[in-house]
Amino acid sequence: MQVKGISGNPLFVKPTQNAKAEATPSSPKDRIEISSEARDLAKLELSTERIEEIRSKLASGFYDTDEVLQKVSEKLSKEIIK
Protein backbone atom coordinates (compact mmCIF):
# COMPACT_ATOMS: atom_id res chain seq x y z
CA MET A 1 0.00 0.00 0.00
CA GLN A 2 1.30 3.46 -0.86
CA VAL A 3 0.04 6.73 0.70
CA LYS A 4 0.47 9.77 -1.51
CA GLY A 5 -1.06 12.38 0.83
CA ILE A 6 -4.21 14.46 0.67
CA SER A 7 -4.81 16.77 -2.29
CA GLY A 8 -1.26 16.42 -3.52
CA ASN A 9 -0.02 19.50 -1.58
CA PRO A 10 3.31 19.09 0.16
CA LEU A 11 3.14 19.13 3.96
CA PHE A 12 6.11 21.43 4.45
CA VAL A 13 6.80 24.50 2.37
CA LYS A 14 9.87 26.65 2.78
CA PRO A 15 8.60 30.16 3.59
CA THR A 16 9.40 32.88 1.14
CA GLN A 17 10.93 36.16 2.24
CA ASN A 18 7.60 38.03 1.99
CA ALA A 19 5.70 35.38 3.91
CA LYS A 20 8.25 35.57 6.68
CA ALA A 21 7.89 39.34 6.95
CA GLU A 22 4.11 39.12 6.99
CA ALA A 23 4.14 36.38 9.62
CA THR A 24 6.08 38.53 12.07
CA PRO A 25 3.62 40.62 14.06
CA SER A 26 4.67 44.15 14.77
CA SER A 27 5.64 44.04 18.42
CA PRO A 28 4.76 46.95 20.68
CA LYS A 29 7.64 49.05 21.92
CA ASP A 30 8.70 48.88 25.56
CA ARG A 31 7.70 51.84 27.63
CA ILE A 32 8.08 53.13 31.15
CA GLU A 33 5.39 54.73 33.24
CA ILE A 34 6.53 56.85 36.18
CA SER A 35 3.97 57.68 38.84
CA SER A 36 3.46 61.23 40.03
CA GLU A 37 4.68 60.14 43.46
CA ALA A 38 7.94 58.91 41.95
CA ARG A 39 8.32 62.16 40.03
CA ASP A 40 7.87 64.13 43.24
CA LEU A 41 10.50 61.99 44.95
CA ALA A 42 12.89 62.55 42.06
CA LYS A 43 12.59 66.29 42.55
CA LEU A 44 13.91 66.06 46.10
CA GLU A 45 17.53 66.96 46.32
CA LEU A 46 19.66 65.25 48.93
CA SER A 47 22.44 67.26 50.46
CA THR A 48 25.97 65.98 50.27
CA GLU A 49 25.92 65.54 54.04
CA ARG A 50 22.79 63.38 53.90
CA ILE A 51 24.25 61.21 51.15
CA GLU A 52 27.43 60.72 53.17
CA GLU A 53 25.36 59.83 56.25
CA ILE A 54 23.49 57.16 54.27
CA ARG A 55 26.74 55.78 52.83
CA SER A 56 28.33 55.56 56.26
CA LYS A 57 25.25 53.76 57.66
CA LEU A 58 25.36 51.30 54.78
CA ALA A 59 29.06 50.65 55.32
CA SER A 60 28.61 50.16 59.08
CA GLY A 61 25.75 47.69 58.68
CA PHE A 62 23.23 49.96 60.40
CA TYR A 63 20.44 48.92 58.03
CA ASP A 64 21.08 45.23 58.78
CA THR A 65 20.16 45.50 62.46
CA ASP A 66 17.09 43.71 63.80
CA GLU A 67 15.51 47.02 64.84
CA VAL A 68 15.75 48.53 61.38
CA LEU A 69 14.64 45.33 59.65
CA GLN A 70 11.64 45.13 62.00
CA LYS A 71 10.60 48.71 61.17
CA VAL A 72 10.96 48.08 57.45
CA SER A 73 8.94 44.86 57.61
CA GLU A 74 6.16 46.64 59.57
CA LYS A 75 5.95 49.42 57.00
CA LEU A 76 5.97 46.94 54.12
CA SER A 77 3.21 44.86 55.68
CA LYS A 78 1.08 48.01 56.12
CA GLU A 79 1.61 48.86 52.43
CA ILE A 80 0.71 45.35 51.31
CA ILE A 81 -2.44 45.20 53.42
CA LYS A 82 -3.81 48.50 52.04
N, CA, C and O atoms as a GROMACS GRO file, in nm:
protein
  328
    1MET      N    1   0.084  -0.118   0.000
    1MET     CA    2   0.000   0.000   0.000
    1MET      C    3   0.089   0.124   0.000
    1MET      O    4   0.191   0.128   0.069
    2GLN      N    5   0.051   0.224  -0.076
    2GLN     CA    6   0.130   0.346  -0.086
    2GLN      C    7   0.038   0.464  -0.058
    2GLN      O    8  -0.069   0.476  -0.117
    3VAL      N    9   0.082   0.555   0.035
    3VAL     CA   10   0.004   0.673   0.070
    3VAL      C   11   0.069   0.793   0.003
    3VAL      O   12   0.187   0.820   0.024
    4LYS      N   13  -0.007   0.864  -0.077
    4LYS     CA   14   0.047   0.977  -0.151
    4LYS      C   15   0.012   1.111  -0.086
    4LYS      O   16   0.060   1.214  -0.133
    5GLY      N   17  -0.069   1.114   0.019
    5GLY     CA   18  -0.106   1.238   0.083
    5GLY      C   19  -0.243   1.284   0.039
    5GLY      O   20  -0.306   1.222  -0.047
    6ILE      N   21  -0.288   1.392   0.098
    6ILE     CA   22  -0.420   1.446   0.067
    6ILE      C   23  -0.404   1.566  -0.024
    6ILE      O   24  -0.324   1.655   0.004
    7SER      N   25  -0.476   1.569  -0.130
    7SER     CA   26  -0.481   1.677  -0.229
    7SER      C   27  -0.350   1.706  -0.300
    7SER      O   28  -0.340   1.804  -0.373
    8GLY      N   29  -0.251   1.626  -0.279
    8GLY     CA   30  -0.126   1.642  -0.352
    8GLY      C   31  -0.040   1.759  -0.306
    8GLY      O   32   0.068   1.778  -0.361
    9ASN      N   33  -0.082   1.837  -0.207
    9ASN     CA   34  -0.002   1.950  -0.158
    9ASN      C   35   0.107   1.898  -0.064
    9ASN      O   36   0.081   1.810   0.018
   10PRO      N   37   0.226   1.951  -0.076
   10PRO     CA   38   0.331   1.909   0.016
   10PRO      C   39   0.299   1.957   0.158
   10PRO      O   40   0.237   2.061   0.177
   11LEU      N   41   0.342   1.879   0.257
   11LEU     CA   42   0.314   1.913   0.396
   11LEU      C   43   0.400   2.030   0.445
   11LEU      O   44   0.353   2.112   0.524
   12PHE      N   45   0.521   2.037   0.399
   12PHE     CA   46   0.611   2.143   0.445
   12PHE      C   47   0.654   2.227   0.327
   12PHE      O   48   0.698   2.175   0.225
   13VAL      N   49   0.640   2.357   0.341
   13VAL     CA   50   0.680   2.450   0.237
   13VAL      C   51   0.778   2.549   0.298
   13VAL      O   52   0.752   2.607   0.403
   14LYS      N   53   0.889   2.567   0.230
   14LYS     CA   54   0.987   2.665   0.278
   14LYS      C   55   0.927   2.804   0.261
   14LYS      O   56   0.886   2.840   0.151
   15PRO      N   57   0.921   2.883   0.370
   15PRO     CA   58   0.860   3.016   0.359
   15PRO      C   59   0.942   3.108   0.271
   15PRO      O   60   1.065   3.105   0.271
   16THR      N   61   0.872   3.190   0.196
   16THR     CA   62   0.940   3.288   0.114
   16THR      C   63   0.973   3.409   0.200
   16THR      O   64   0.926   3.419   0.314
   17GLN      N   65   1.052   3.497   0.150
   17GLN     CA   66   1.093   3.616   0.224
   17GLN      C   67   0.972   3.701   0.263
   17GLN      O   68   0.964   3.747   0.376
   18ASN      N   69   0.878   3.721   0.171
   18ASN     CA   70   0.760   3.802   0.199
   18ASN      C   71   0.671   3.738   0.302
   18ASN      O   72   0.616   3.807   0.389
   19ALA      N   73   0.654   3.608   0.295
   19ALA     CA   74   0.570   3.538   0.391
   19ALA      C   75   0.628   3.549   0.531
   19ALA      O   76   0.555   3.562   0.629
   20LYS      N   77   0.759   3.545   0.539
   20LYS     CA   78   0.825   3.557   0.668
   20LYS      C   79   0.802   3.695   0.728
   20LYS      O   80   0.775   3.707   0.848
   21ALA      N   81   0.811   3.798   0.647
   21ALA     CA   82   0.789   3.934   0.695
   21ALA      C   83   0.645   3.955   0.737
   21ALA      O   84   0.619   4.023   0.836
   22GLU      N   85   0.551   3.898   0.664
   22GLU     CA   86   0.411   3.912   0.699
   22GLU      C   87   0.376   3.833   0.823
   22GLU      O   88   0.286   3.872   0.897
   23ALA      N   89   0.444   3.723   0.848
   23ALA     CA   90   0.414   3.638   0.962
   23ALA      C   91   0.462   3.699   1.093
   23ALA      O   92   0.412   3.664   1.200
   24THR      N   93   0.556   3.790   1.086
   24THR     CA   94   0.608   3.852   1.207
   24THR      C   95   0.516   3.968   1.248
   24THR      O   96   0.507   4.068   1.177
   25PRO      N   97   0.448   3.952   1.363
   25PRO     CA   98   0.362   4.062   1.406
   25PRO      C   99   0.446   4.181   1.452
   25PRO      O  100   0.556   4.164   1.504
   26SER      N  101   0.393   4.297   1.431
   26SER     CA  102   0.467   4.415   1.477
   26SER      C  103   0.454   4.420   1.628
   26SER      O  104   0.344   4.434   1.682
   27SER      N  105   0.566   4.409   1.696
   27SER     CA  106   0.564   4.404   1.842
   27SER      C  107   0.557   4.546   1.898
   27SER      O  108   0.617   4.638   1.843
   28PRO      N  109   0.483   4.562   2.007
   28PRO     CA  110   0.476   4.695   2.068
   28PRO      C  111   0.610   4.732   2.130
   28PRO      O  112   0.686   4.644   2.173
   29LYS      N  113   0.638   4.858   2.134
   29LYS     CA  114   0.764   4.905   2.192
   29LYS      C  115   0.753   4.902   2.344
   29LYS      O  116   0.644   4.919   2.399
   30ASP      N  117   0.866   4.881   2.411
   30ASP     CA  118   0.870   4.888   2.556
   30ASP      C  119   0.848   5.032   2.598
   30ASP      O  120   0.886   5.126   2.527
   31ARG      N  121   0.788   5.049   2.713
   31ARG     CA  122   0.770   5.184   2.763
   31ARG      C  123   0.773   5.182   2.915
   31ARG      O  124   0.752   5.079   2.978
   32ILE      N  125   0.799   5.296   2.970
   32ILE     CA  126   0.808   5.313   3.115
   32ILE      C  127   0.703   5.413   3.158
   32ILE      O  128   0.686   5.518   3.097
   33GLU      N  129   0.633   5.379   3.266
   33GLU     CA  130   0.539   5.473   3.324
   33GLU      C  131   0.590   5.509   3.463
   33GLU      O  132   0.616   5.421   3.545
   34ILE      N  133   0.604   5.637   3.490
   34ILE     CA  134   0.653   5.685   3.618
   34ILE      C  135   0.539   5.756   3.688
   34ILE      O  136   0.480   5.849   3.634
   35SER      N  137   0.508   5.710   3.809
   35SER     CA  138   0.397   5.768   3.884
   35SER      C  139   0.429   5.910   3.926
   35SER      O  140   0.545   5.950   3.931
   36SER      N  141   0.326   5.986   3.957
   36SER     CA  142   0.346   6.123   4.003
   36SER      C  143   0.420   6.124   4.135
   36SER      O  144   0.498   6.216   4.163
   37GLU      N  145   0.396   6.024   4.218
   37GLU     CA  146   0.468   6.014   4.346
   37GLU      C  147   0.618   5.996   4.322
   37GLU      O  148   0.700   6.056   4.390
   38ALA      N  149   0.652   5.912   4.226
   38ALA     CA  150   0.794   5.891   4.195
   38ALA      C  151   0.856   6.016   4.137
   38ALA      O  152   0.972   6.047   4.164
   39ARG      N  153   0.779   6.089   4.058
   39ARG     CA  154   0.832   6.216   4.003
   39ARG      C  155   0.858   6.317   4.113
   39ARG      O  156   0.957   6.390   4.110
   40ASP      N  157   0.767   6.322   4.211
   40ASP     CA  158   0.787   6.413   4.324
   40ASP      C  159   0.912   6.374   4.403
   40ASP      O  160   0.989   6.461   4.444
   41LEU      N  161   0.931   6.245   4.422
   41LEU     CA  162   1.050   6.199   4.495
   41LEU      C  163   1.178   6.232   4.419
   41LEU      O  164   1.280   6.264   4.479
   42ALA      N  165   1.172   6.225   4.288
   42ALA     CA  166   1.289   6.255   4.206
   42ALA      C  167   1.328   6.401   4.215
   42ALA      O  168   1.444   6.437   4.195
   43LYS      N  169   1.231   6.486   4.245
   43LYS     CA  170   1.259   6.629   4.255
   43LYS      C  171   1.333   6.665   4.383
   43LYS      O  172   1.399   6.769   4.392
   44LEU      N  173   1.322   6.578   4.484
   44LEU     CA  174   1.391   6.606   4.610
   44LEU      C  175   1.541   6.600   4.589
   44LEU      O  176   1.594   6.508   4.525
   45GLU      N  177   1.608   6.696   4.642
   45GLU     CA  178   1.753   6.696   4.632
   45GLU      C  179   1.811   6.661   4.768
   45GLU      O  180   1.776   6.721   4.869
   46LEU      N  181   1.900   6.563   4.770
   46LEU     CA  182   1.966   6.525   4.893
   46LEU      C  183   2.096   6.604   4.906
   46LEU      O  184   2.171   6.620   4.810
   47SER      N  185   2.119   6.653   5.024
   47SER     CA  186   2.244   6.726   5.046
   47SER      C  187   2.360   6.628   5.047
   47SER      O  188   2.342   6.508   5.067
   48THR      N  189   2.476   6.680   5.025
   48THR     CA  190   2.597   6.598   5.027
   48THR      C  191   2.614   6.533   5.164
   48THR      O  192   2.658   6.418   5.174
   49GLU      N  193   2.579   6.607   5.268
   49GLU     CA  194   2.592   6.554   5.404
   49GLU      C  195   2.498   6.435   5.425
   49GLU      O  196   2.537   6.334   5.485
   50ARG      N  197   2.376   6.447   5.375
   50ARG     CA  198   2.279   6.338   5.390
   50ARG      C  199   2.324   6.215   5.312
   50ARG      O  200   2.310   6.103   5.361
   51ILE      N  201   2.376   6.235   5.195
   51ILE     CA  202   2.425   6.122   5.115
   51ILE      C  203   2.540   6.052   5.187
   51ILE      O  204   2.546   5.929   5.191
   52GLU      N  205   2.631   6.130   5.242
   52GLU     CA  206   2.744   6.072   5.317
   52GLU      C  207   2.695   5.997   5.440
   52GLU      O  208   2.748   5.891   5.474
   53GLU      N  209   2.593   6.050   5.508
   53GLU     CA  210   2.536   5.983   5.625
   53GLU      C  211   2.480   5.845   5.585
   53GLU      O  212   2.501   5.746   5.654
   54ILE      N  213   2.408   5.842   5.475
   54ILE     CA  214   2.349   5.716   5.427
   54ILE      C  215   2.460   5.617   5.389
   54ILE      O  216   2.451   5.499   5.422
   55ARG      N  217   2.562   5.666   5.321
   55ARG     CA  218   2.673   5.578   5.283
   55ARG      C  219   2.743   5.521   5.406
   55ARG      O  220   2.777   5.403   5.408
   56SER      N  221   2.764   5.603   5.505
   56SER     CA  222   2.833   5.556   5.626
   56SER      C  223   2.747   5.454   5.699
   56SER      O  224   2.800   5.357   5.753
   57LYS      N  225   2.614   5.474   5.703
   57LYS     CA  226   2.525   5.376   5.766
   57LYS      C  227   2.525   5.244   5.690
   57LYS      O  228   2.522   5.137   5.750
   58LEU      N  229   2.529   5.252   5.558
   58LEU     CA  230   2.536   5.130   5.478
   58LEU      C  231   2.665   5.055   5.507
   58LEU      O  232   2.665   4.933   5.527
   59ALA      N  233   2.775   5.127   5.510
   59ALA     CA  234   2.906   5.065   5.532
   59ALA      C  235   2.916   5.004   5.671
   59ALA      O  236   2.981   4.901   5.688
   60SER      N  237   2.852   5.066   5.771
   60SER     CA  238   2.861   5.016   5.908
   60SER      C  239   2.764   4.902   5.937
   60SER      O  240   2.772   4.840   6.043
   61GLY      N  241   2.671   4.875   5.845
   61GLY     CA  242   2.575   4.769   5.868
   61GLY      C  243   2.453   4.812   5.948
   61GLY      O  244   2.376   4.728   5.995
   62PHE      N  245   2.435   4.943   5.963
   62PHE     CA  246   2.323   4.996   6.040
   62PHE      C  247   2.189   4.942   5.991
   62PHE      O  248   2.102   4.907   6.071
   63TYR      N  249   2.172   4.934   5.861
   63TYR     CA  250   2.045   4.892   5.803
   63TYR      C  251   2.022   4.741   5.815
   63TYR      O  252   1.913   4.693   5.783
   64ASP      N  253   2.122   4.667   5.860
   64ASP     CA  254   2.108   4.523   5.878
   64ASP      C  255   2.071   4.484   6.021
   64ASP      O  256   2.061   4.365   6.051
   65THR      N  257   2.050   4.581   6.108
   65THR     CA  258   2.016   4.550   6.246
   65THR      C  259   1.872   4.501   6.256
   65THR      O  260   1.788   4.533   6.171
   66ASP      N  261   1.844   4.424   6.360
   66ASP     CA  262   1.709   4.371   6.380
   66ASP      C  263   1.606   4.482   6.395
   66ASP      O  264   1.494   4.471   6.346
   67GLU      N  265   1.644   4.590   6.463
   67GLU     CA  266   1.551   4.702   6.484
   67GLU      C  267   1.509   4.765   6.351
   67GLU      O  268   1.391   4.790   6.328
   68VAL      N  269   1.605   4.791   6.267
   68VAL     CA  270   1.575   4.853   6.138
   68VAL      C  271   1.495   4.757   6.050
   68VAL      O  272   1.397   4.796   5.987
   69LEU      N  273   1.536   4.632   6.046
   69LEU     CA  274   1.464   4.533   5.965
   69LEU      C  275   1.320   4.517   6.014
   69LEU      O  276   1.229   4.499   5.933
   70GLN      N  277   1.299   4.523   6.144
   70GLN     CA  278   1.164   4.513   6.200
   70GLN      C  279   1.078   4.631   6.155
   70GLN      O  280   0.963   4.613   6.116
   71LYS      N  281   1.134   4.752   6.160
   71LYS     CA  282   1.060   4.871   6.117
   71LYS      C  283   1.024   4.863   5.969
   71LYS      O  284   0.913   4.896   5.928
   72VAL      N  285   1.120   4.819   5.890
   72VAL     CA  286   1.096   4.808   5.745
   72VAL      C  287   0.987   4.705   5.717
   72VAL      O  288   0.899   4.728   5.635
   73SER      N  289   0.994   4.591   5.785
   73SER     CA  290   0.894   4.486   5.761
   73SER      C  291   0.756   4.532   5.805
   73SER      O  292   0.657   4.497   5.741
   74GLU      N  293   0.746   4.610   5.913
   74GLU     CA  294   0.616   4.664   5.957
   74GLU      C  295   0.560   4.759   5.852
   74GLU      O  296   0.441   4.751   5.819
   75LYS      N  297   0.643   4.848   5.800
   75LYS     CA  298   0.595   4.942   5.700
   75LYS      C  299   0.555   4.871   5.571
   75LYS      O  300   0.456   4.908   5.508
   76LEU      N  301   0.631   4.770   5.532
   76LEU     CA  302   0.597   4.694   5.412
   76LEU      C  303   0.465   4.620   5.430
   76LEU      O  304   0.382   4.618   5.339
   77SER      N  305   0.445   4.560   5.546
   77SER     CA  306   0.321   4.486   5.568
   77SER      C  307   0.201   4.581   5.567
   77SER      O  308   0.093   4.542   5.521
   78LYS      N  309   0.217   4.703   5.616
   78LYS     CA  310   0.108   4.801   5.612
   78LYS      C  311   0.076   4.840   5.467
   78LYS      O  312  -0.040   4.858   5.431
   79GLU      N  313   0.180   4.852   5.384
   79GLU     CA  314   0.160   4.886   5.243
   79GLU      C  315   0.093   4.772   5.168
   79GLU      O  316   0.009   4.795   5.081
   80ILE      N  317   0.128   4.651   5.200
   80ILE     CA  318   0.072   4.535   5.131
   80ILE      C  319  -0.074   4.516   5.168
   80ILE      O  320  -0.156   4.478   5.084
   81ILE      N  321  -0.108   4.541   5.293
   81ILE     CA  322  -0.244   4.520   5.342
   81ILE      C  323  -0.341   4.624   5.288
   81ILE      O  324  -0.461   4.596   5.279
   82LYS      N  325  -0.295   4.742   5.253
   82LYS     CA  326  -0.381   4.850   5.204
   82LYS      C  327  -0.475   4.804   5.100
   82LYS      O  328  -0.554   4.883   5.049
   0.00000   0.00000   0.00000
